[in-house]
Amino acid sequence: MFRTPAPRRGLYLGNVPQQAAADHPDTPITLDHDLHALPKAPRHFTLAELADHVDDLAARLWAAGIRPSEHVALYKAQNFDIYLLACAAARIGAVPALLSPALDGATVGALLRRLERPHLITDDDKLSGDLAGLPLDELAGQVVTVGEGVRRGVSLADLAGAPRRAPVRLHADHPALMTHTSGTTGVPKLVVHTARSLQGRLRPQTGLASLIRTRETYAVHLSYVHSRMYMALAVALPKGMPVVVLNDGSAGHAADVFARTRPGFLETHPNSFMEWEELADDPRGPLSNVKYFNGTFDALHPPTMRKLLGASRRDNPLFFQFYGQSECGPLVGRWYTRKNVHKADGRCLGFTIPGMTRVRIVGRDGTRPTRKNPGLIEVQSEGRAVTYYAEEERYAKECHGSWWRTGDVGYRTPLGCVHLLDREVDVIPGIDSTLEVEDTVLGRLEELSELVLVPGPDKEPLPVVCTRHNEPLDRERWRTAVADFPQLADPVQMPLSELPRTATMKVQRIELARRLREQRERAA
């Protein structure tokens, strides 16, 4: 049976900044925050200085006793230094395991135990907060602390000036990076990437980037613990694209930064794009110079794409939309323009990447998958991760021959376009697609900033709505907007900030449904 071929070489994250700096040393990098690990570093520096920061931190990690193939768990406050530290660990041949700052202490403890006493890089806030009740002497081989004034473990600040080291390159099939799944159904799984699988993820993205002829400023607001951040910079840095990194993704702050830096390429999570819709009305035109919008992780609501494309004053701006997974990287995609975005179907993910990814839809009941009877989406990808660390059986359960089962349900059109209707665990009886209902209603009610359908206490489809600026929901407008969906229960309104989210800003639907059930039980 045909399957997508494995790349012949690997992508070594620890060498990306240095290799890019050899060709574009003066390319500017701009941050909206200070680096915890390098508090004296300015917020504006060059690509050559970025490479030097990684080399400096790699020397310090080696001086701390970290050696090739050893696990390095990174669990600290959200900051671009997570990227620097991960690249530094990779540069000396260690295996960074990136743990979201949003994880609670109990979950981090479980992951540290699974990693078998890794080196732990953390900070004072985590030590005195989420990690305070954990037996770190048992869970971690050593604690390496970031920031000045921290008194526990080995301090990176005390290792400044450590002798520089030549980079270490392990075999392309050796574990090179670990990220984790969202953990919506329990303790997250640790996804193991190799240099070869990372190269497989990179290849379709460099192909797309080759179509971009101009040297656009690339502004990015992504989770530093997601593999997408590392792939994004592995594309942008070698092209010599000036980079703007946002730590604060709030709409007001983003507008201020973009009004100054005028990015031509913009990437963030789907939920952040939704929040940034209001930038289209900012008189400073913070989005006016954007030529390319890039959305990954999930399909974006069509009204959001229309609003953002309309805010650009560039000729023929494009909105790229890709569907992928932590385990596989990008799988299918397409792009929209001002001319066709009004026809966008929020469930349409696009087409496979020729020669790199394949998709099939497997019927759940032996019948042919259709829109009304969606099947299980399975994929082949040269960028697929190799296992779940210490949970090989869980990984093997998703493998069906050479195919990987994504956990999503959908169908394909006669032309081969992939449509995703729901996560399998999020299917609600009586609803063809929760995501499609959300797209439709969000398109009818501009005052909504978010809409999530979850199973209610009696398994009924329960809408959870968030309005812009927390204005009270107009119930009459709501009833008109959902007239096509009489099966919906009365909506529950809550502030956008109270929705439980993953590291990539996805709403944790199972957790949200659990909280609503608990609220009802307490009120009874």
Summary of the structure (lengths in Angstrom):
residues: 524
radius of gyration: 22.8
end to end distance: 57.1
largest distance: 68.4
contacts: 1760
relative contact order: 0.10
helix: 32%
strand: 24%
